[in-house]
Amino acid sequence: MSLAPRLDLRQTQSLVMTPQLQQAIRLLALSNLEVETFLAEELEKNPLLEARPDEGGTDADRDTAPDADEFQPASEPAPSDELLANGAGTGEAELDVDLASESFHHDSASDNIGGLDGGLGLAGTGSGGFGEDGPDFESMATSDTSLADHLIAQAGTAIDRADQFIATHLIDQIDEAGYLTVPLLDIATRLNVPLARVEAVLGMIQTFDPTGVGARDLAECLTLQAKEADRYDPCMAALLNHLDLVARGDLARLKRICRVDDEDLADMIRELRDYNPKPGLQFGGETVQAVVPDLFVARRKQGWAIEINSATLPRVLINRAYYVELSAGPQDKASKSWLADCLASANWLIKALDQRQRTIIRVASEIVKQQEAFFLHGVAHLKPMTLRQVADAIDMHESTVSRVTSNKYLSCARGLYELKYFFTSAIQSADGGDAVSAEAVKNAIRTLIAGEAPKKILSDDTLVKLLNDQGFDIARRTVAKYREAMGIGSSVQRRRQKALQGA
């Protein structure tokens, strides 16, 4: 056997993940708002890309634009899987696309119809936030003063200057619910001051608005509010010292401890319900971000209309005039290569966005087709469905469907749902019929518990029997698991809760 070095020529096949393929895969998993952020970054890097607001012009106006050509696809594009696998679109063919034009509304029953946003005014804004006419959701949010700022403002007038640094440190340790989360001894040691001085400053903070702020536990928070309402007597003090019995609904023992009758105990519990266990939450925390739907689904005479929410997608074009201007000027080899790369990148990005839209429409159309009973009759008719079922029906890979349904929301007449919501596990039918979805079973459990009488609480065993009568073949442990997942207490907990409500 020869050990000498030699040269061999071998031919192999391999799939290479080019940057363009990685970009296309990443775009599939992004929501419309995330795509908007991604495009903003691309606009910064690529001078040939341009985002324009939808000015409400006609198609003829768009066709005559001096620096933008209309894209007319010659044939139906390849599926998303083929696009990713074959690396299509890496060439430098000219391709200018207006995502708001009619070229991208031939994938569903929503062609040439009005917006499906239920009068929200989102589908017609066009620019997705890049233009002046786009919706400004941030301006709708209130800029409330934070709890810390509110407390510091009060401390500036109520606490001596010598103790201001202690007050500021204590306020920094108060969480958004209004509770002090650090032991006073630790704060005293950290600031190198006597513990009594820290306690005195905390006592001042506990007199601030909102009442109950600066408490170290729930009992102290409610005690501060009872004192403010001039309702803190020995009976109320005993009640607040035994909140665990209140939580368990042990009314008989509470009456003995507080030394009151049924009427007085009922008055005290009603008073307790009026207090705020988290007083700090009434002040501004993090701004709540509204969920913006990526798709609209509406019922039409011909079937179901499915439409992409164009309000969250900018109108992306290639600035043809600028490209011609740069090409006509003097260029060295590096500049010419850079300009060609920019054009190829812009062409690929627009084609990837086009394919993304078409893939989303195909997946959403199949979901609506398979879950039509849900859209017509509600969650009780939601069918079990898997990613593989949808992927096989539209001839795509399961991973592609998974990416498409991630972080995307669908708006219909029944509300706003994440696309992942429609994929649920199957529960066998008790009468041998078709299987039902887990969400349908949860809805049945929720309905049964909501309708139970205060003096006839349904146990898990009773729920199993009632569900079996409705055709659900389900075990007791599964009922308990679903009940806990929905945040519903056990029969004992619900009985005590209703006893407190009736007190």
C-alpha positions in Angstrom: 0.0 0.0 0.0 1.5 3.3 -1.1 1.8 6.1 1.5 2.9 8.7 -1.0 0.8 11.9 -1.3 -1.5 12.1 -4.4 -4.2 14.3 -5.9 -7.8 13.1 -6.4 -10.7 14.7 -8.2 -14.1 14.0 -6.7 -17.6 15.2 -7.6 -20.1 15.6 -4.7 -23.4 17.3 -4.1 -24.2 19.4 -1.1 -26.8 22.0 0.0 -25.1 25.3 0.8 -27.0 27.8 2.9 -26.2 31.0 1.1 -26.9 34.4 2.8 -29.9 34.8 0.4 -31.4 31.4 1.5 -30.8 32.3 5.2 -32.6 35.6 4.6 -35.6 33.9 2.9 -35.9 31.4 5.8 -35.7 34.1 8.4 -38.3 36.2 6.6 -40.8 33.3 6.8 -40.7 33.2 10.6 -41.0 37.0 11.1 -44.3 38.7 11.7 -45.3 41.7 9.6 -44.1 44.2 12.2 -40.7 42.4 12.4 -40.5 42.4 8.6 -41.0 46.2 8.8 -38.1 46.5 11.2 -36.0 44.2 9.0 -36.8 46.3 5.9 -35.8 49.5 7.7 -32.4 48.0 8.3 -32.1 47.0 4.6 -33.1 50.5 3.5 -30.2 51.8 5.6 -27.7 49.5 3.9 -28.9 49.4 0.3 -29.2 52.8 -1.5 -31.1 51.3 -4.3 -34.1 50.3 -2.1 -36.8 52.8 -1.5 -39.9 52.7 0.7 -42.8 54.9 -0.3 -46.1 55.6 1.4 -49.3 54.6 -0.4 -50.6 58.0 -1.7 -53.9 56.5 -2.8 -53.1 56.9 -6.5 -54.5 54.6 -9.2 -52.7 51.8 -10.8 -52.2 54.0 -13.9 -50.4 56.5 -11.7 -48.1 53.8 -10.5 -47.4 52.5 -14.0 -46.3 55.9 -15.1 -43.9 56.5 -12.3 -40.6 57.8 -13.7 -38.3 55.7 -11.5 -40.3 52.5 -10.8 -41.2 49.7 -13.2 -44.2 47.4 -12.8 -43.5 43.8 -12.1 -45.6 41.3 -14.0 -44.9 37.7 -13.2 -44.8 35.5 -16.3 -46.0 32.4 -14.5 -46.9 31.1 -11.1 -43.7 31.1 -9.0 -42.3 27.9 -7.6 -43.3 26.8 -4.1 -41.4 28.2 -1.1 -39.6 24.9 -0.6 -38.3 24.9 -4.2 -37.2 28.5 -3.8 -35.2 27.7 -0.7 -33.8 24.4 -2.0 -32.7 25.7 -5.5 -31.4 29.1 -4.5 -33.6 30.8 -7.1 -33.3 34.5 -7.4 -29.6 34.9 -7.1 -29.3 36.4 -10.5 -29.3 40.1 -11.3 -32.5 40.2 -13.3 -34.4 43.5 -12.9 -37.4 43.1 -10.6 -39.3 46.0 -9.0 -42.2 45.1 -6.9 -44.9 47.2 -5.2 -46.2 45.0 -2.4 -49.4 47.0 -2.2 -50.2 46.6 -5.9 -52.7 44.2 -7.5 -49.8 41.9 -8.4 -50.0 40.4 -5.0 -53.7 39.9 -4.6 -54.3 36.9 -6.8 -53.7 34.2 -4.2 -57.1 34.0 -2.5 -60.7 34.9 -2.6 -59.9 38.4 -1.4 -58.9 39.6 -4.9 -60.4 42.9 -5.9 -62.6 43.3 -2.7 -62.6 45.8 0.1 -60.4 45.6 3.1 -61.1 42.8 5.6 -59.9 44.6 8.7 -63.4 45.1 10.1 -63.3 48.8 9.8 -60.1 49.3 11.7 -58.6 51.3 8.9 -55.4 49.3 8.9 -55.5 47.7 5.5 -55.6 51.0 3.6 -52.7 52.8 5.2 -50.3 51.1 2.9 -46.9 52.3 4.1 -46.7 50.3 7.3 -45.3 53.2 9.4 -42.6 54.4 7.0 -44.8 57.1 5.5 -46.5 60.1 7.1 -49.9 58.5 6.5 -49.1 55.3 8.4 -50.7 54.6 11.8 -48.8 55.9 14.7 -49.6 53.4 17.5 -47.1 55.0 19.9 -49.0 58.3 19.9 -52.0 56.4 21.2 -50.2 55.2 24.3 -50.4 57.4 27.4 -47.2 58.6 29.0 -48.2 58.1 32.7 -45.8 59.1 35.4 -44.1 56.0 36.9 -44.6 55.0 40.5 -41.0 55.8 41.4 -41.3 59.4 40.0 -44.6 59.8 41.8 -43.1 58.8 45.1 -39.9 60.8 44.7 -42.0 63.9 44.0 -43.8 63.4 47.3 -40.6 62.6 49.2 -39.1 65.9 48.0 -41.7 67.9 50.0 -42.5 65.5 52.9 -39.1 64.2 54.0 -36.2 66.2 55.4 -33.2 66.8 53.1 -31.0 64.7 55.4 -33.1 61.7 54.9 -33.7 62.1 51.2 -31.0 59.7 50.2 -32.6 57.0 52.4 -36.0 57.7 50.9 -34.6 57.5 47.3 -32.9 54.2 48.1 -36.2 52.8 49.6 -38.2 53.9 46.6 -35.8 52.3 44.3 -36.5 49.0 46.0 -40.3 49.2 45.6 -41.5 47.0 42.8 -44.2 48.0 40.3 -47.0 46.6 42.5 -45.9 48.9 45.3 -44.2 46.5 47.6 -40.8 46.9 49.3 -38.8 43.8 48.2 -35.6 44.2 50.3 -35.4 43.7 54.1 -34.9 47.0 56.1 -31.8 45.6 57.9 -30.0 45.0 54.5 -30.8 48.6 53.5 -29.6 50.0 56.9 -26.4 48.0 56.6 -25.8 49.1 53.0 -26.3 52.8 53.8 -24.5 52.5 57.2 -27.4 54.2 59.1 -29.4 53.1 62.1 -32.3 50.7 61.5 -34.6 52.9 63.4 -33.9 55.8 61.0 -34.7 53.6 58.0 -37.9 52.4 59.6 -38.9 56.1 60.3 -38.4 57.0 56.6 -40.3 54.0 55.5 -43.2 55.0 57.8 -43.3 58.4 56.0 -43.3 56.7 52.5 -46.2 54.5 53.6 -48.3 57.7 54.1 -47.8 58.6 50.5 -50.3 58.2 47.6 -51.3 55.5 46.6 -52.4 54.2 50.0 -50.7 50.9 50.8 -47.4 51.7 48.9 -44.2 50.6 50.6 -45.8 47.6 52.4 -43.6 44.5 52.9 -46.4 42.0 52.5 -50.1 41.8 51.6 -51.3 42.0 55.2 -49.4 45.3 55.8 -50.7 46.7 52.5 -54.3 46.1 53.5 -53.6 47.3 57.0 -52.4 50.7 55.7 -55.6 51.0 53.6 -57.8 50.0 56.5 -56.2 52.7 58.7 -56.7 55.2 55.9 -60.4 54.3 55.7 -60.6 54.5 59.5 -61.8 50.8 59.6 -58.8 49.4 61.5 -60.3 48.0 64.7 -59.3 44.9 66.7 -61.7 42.7 64.7 -60.3 43.9 61.4 -56.7 43.5 62.8 -57.5 39.9 63.6 -59.0 39.3 60.2 -55.9 40.8 58.5 -53.6 38.6 60.6 -55.3 35.5 59.3 -55.6 36.1 55.6 -54.7 32.4 55.0 -58.1 31.5 56.6 -59.8 34.1 54.3 -58.1 32.5 51.3 -59.3 29.0 52.4 -62.8 30.3 53.1 -62.8 29.0 56.7 -65.6 31.4 57.9 -66.5 29.5 61.0 -62.9 29.8 62.4 -62.7 33.4 61.4 -65.8 34.2 63.3 -64.3 32.7 66.5 -61.0 34.5 66.0 -62.5 37.9 65.2 -65.3 37.4 67.8 -68.0 38.6 65.4 -71.3 37.2 64.0 -72.1 36.3 60.4 -73.3 39.9 59.5 -70.2 41.6 60.9 -67.9 39.1 59.2 -69.7 39.6 55.9 -69.2 43.4 56.2 -65.5 43.0 57.0 -65.0 40.7 54.0 -66.8 43.2 51.7 -64.6 46.0 53.1 -61.6 43.8 52.3 -62.6 43.4 48.7 -62.7 47.1 48.2 -59.0 47.4 49.0 -56.3 47.3 46.3 -53.8 44.5 46.9 -51.4 46.0 44.3 -51.7 49.8 44.6 -48.6 50.5 42.5 -50.1 49.1 39.3 -52.3 52.2 38.8 -49.2 54.1 37.8 -47.4 53.7 34.5 -45.2 50.7 33.9 -44.3 49.3 30.6 -46.4 50.4 27.7 -48.8 47.7 26.7 -48.2 46.8 23.0 -51.3 45.9 21.0 -51.2 42.8 18.9 -51.5 43.8 15.2 -53.0 41.0 13.0 -50.9 39.8 10.1 -54.0 38.4 8.3 -57.6 39.2 7.9 -60.3 36.5 7.2 -63.9 37.3 6.3 -66.9 35.4 5.1 -68.0 36.1 1.5 -70.7 34.7 -0.7 -68.1 32.8 -2.8 -66.3 31.5 0.2 -63.7 32.8 2.6 -61.6 35.9 1.8 -58.0 36.0 3.2 -55.9 39.1 2.9 -52.5 40.2 4.2 -52.6 43.2 6.5 -50.9 45.7 4.2 -50.8 48.3 6.9 -47.8 46.7 8.5 -45.9 46.2 5.2 -44.1 49.1 3.5 -44.2 49.6 -0.3 -40.7 48.6 -1.4 -39.3 49.7 -4.8 -36.0 49.8 -6.5 -34.9 53.3 -7.3 -34.3 52.9 -11.0 -33.3 56.5 -11.7 -30.6 56.4 -9.0 -29.2 53.1 -10.3 -29.0 54.6 -13.8 -27.3 57.7 -12.5 -24.7 55.6 -10.6 -24.1 53.3 -13.5 -23.5 56.2 -15.9 -20.8 57.8 -13.7 -17.1 56.9 -13.6 -16.6 53.6 -11.8 -13.6 51.5 -10.8 -13.9 47.7 -10.6 -14.8 47.7 -6.9 -17.5 50.3 -7.3 -19.0 48.4 -10.2 -19.0 45.2 -8.2 -20.6 46.9 -5.2 -23.4 48.4 -7.3 -24.1 45.0 -8.9 -24.3 43.4 -5.5 -26.7 46.1 -4.3 -29.0 45.5 -7.3 -28.9 41.7 -6.9 -29.6 42.0 -3.2 -32.5 44.3 -3.8 -33.9 42.0 -6.5 -33.6 39.0 -4.2 -35.1 40.8 -1.2 -38.2 41.9 -3.2 -38.6 38.4 -4.7 -38.3 36.8 -1.2 -40.9 39.2 0.1 -43.2 38.2 -2.7 -42.7 34.5 -2.1 -43.3 35.1 1.7 -46.6 36.7 1.0 -47.7 33.9 -1.3 -46.6 31.2 1.2 -48.5 32.8 4.1 -51.6 33.0 2.0 -51.4 29.3 1.0 -50.9 28.2 4.5 -53.6 30.4 5.9 -56.0 29.3 3.2 -55.5 25.7 4.1 -56.0 26.4 7.8 -59.3 28.2 7.1 -60.3 25.3 4.8 -59.6 22.6 7.4 -61.0 24.7 10.4 -64.0 26.1 8.6 -66.4 24.8 11.3 -64.5 26.9 13.8 -65.0 30.1 11.8 -68.7 29.3 11.3 -69.7 27.9 14.7 -67.0 28.6 17.3 -64.3 26.9 19.4 -66.5 23.9 20.2 -66.1 22.8 16.6 -62.3 23.3 16.4 -60.8 20.1 14.9 -57.5 18.5 15.8 -54.9 19.5 13.3 -51.1 19.0 12.9 -48.4 20.8 10.9 -47.9 17.7 8.8 -51.6 17.7 7.7 -51.3 21.3 6.4 -47.9 20.6 4.9 -49.1 17.6 3.0 -52.2 19.3 1.7 -50.3 22.2 0.2 -47.2 20.2 -0.8 -44.7 21.9 1.5 -42.3 20.8 4.1 -43.5 20.7 7.7 -40.7 23.1 8.8 -41.9 25.7 6.3 -45.4 25.6 7.7 -44.0 25.9 11.2 -42.0 29.0 10.3 -45.1 30.5 8.5 -47.3 30.0 11.6 -44.8 31.4 14.1 -45.4 34.9 15.6 -48.4 35.6 13.3 -51.9 36.5 14.1 -55.2 36.1 12.3 -58.2 38.4 12.7 -61.7 37.2 12.0 -65.2 37.8 13.1 -64.6 35.6 16.2 -61.6 37.6 17.4 -57.8 37.6 17.1 -56.0 34.3 17.1 -52.4 33.2 16.8 -52.0 30.8 13.8 -50.5 28.2 16.2 -53.8 28.2 18.1 -55.5 26.1 15.3 -53.0 23.3 15.8 -54.2 21.2 18.7 -54.0 17.6 19.9 -56.8 15.1 19.4 -59.2 13.7 22.0 -61.0 10.5 21.0 -64.8 10.6 20.9 -66.7 8.5 23.4 -69.2 7.3 20.8 -66.6 6.2 18.2 -67.0 9.3 16.1 -64.4 11.8 14.9 -61.8 13.0 17.3 -62.1 16.5 18.8 -59.5 19.0 19.6 -58.1 19.7 23.1 -59.3 23.3 22.8 -62.8 22.2 22.3 -62.6 20.0 25.5 -61.2 23.0 27.4 -64.0 25.2 26.2 -66.5 22.5 27.4 -64.9 22.3 30.8 -64.9 26.1 31.1 -68.6 26.3 30.2 -69.6 23.6 32.7 -67.7 25.2 35.5 -69.1 28.7 34.7 -72.6 27.3 34.9 -72.3 25.4 38.2 -74.5 26.4 41.1 -72.9 27.8 44.2 -74.2 25.0 46.4 -73.5 22.2 43.8 -69.9 22.5 42.8 -68.8 20.0 40.1 -66.0 17.7 41.1 -63.5 16.4 38.5 -65.3 13.0 38.5 -68.6 14.7 37.8 -67.0 16.7 35.0 -65.7 13.5 33.4 -69.3 12.0 33.4 -70.8 15.2 31.9 -68.1 15.3 29.3 -68.6 11.7 28.4 -72.3 12.5 28.0 -71.3 15.2 25.5 -69.2 12.7 23.5 -65.7 13.4 25.0 -63.8 10.3 26.0 -61.5 11.8 28.6 -59.8 10.7 31.8 -60.1 12.4 35.2 -56.4 13.3 35.2 -56.7 15.0 31.8 -59.7 17.0 33.1 -57.6 18.1 36.1 -54.6 19.0 33.8 -56.8 21.1 31.5 -58.5 22.8 34.4 -55.2 23.8 36.0 -53.9 25.0 32.7 -56.9 27.3 32.4 -56.2 28.7 35.9 -59.4 27.2 37.4 -59.2 25.9 41.0 -60.3 22.6 42.3 -63.9 21.9 43.5 -62.8 22.6 47.1 -61.2 25.9 46.2 -64.2 27.0 44.1 -66.6 26.1 46.9 -64.7 28.3 49.4 -64.5 31.1 46.8 -68.2 31.1 46.2 -68.8 30.9 50.0 -66.7 34.1 50.4 -68.6 35.8 47.5 -71.9 35.0 49.1 -70.7 36.2 52.6 
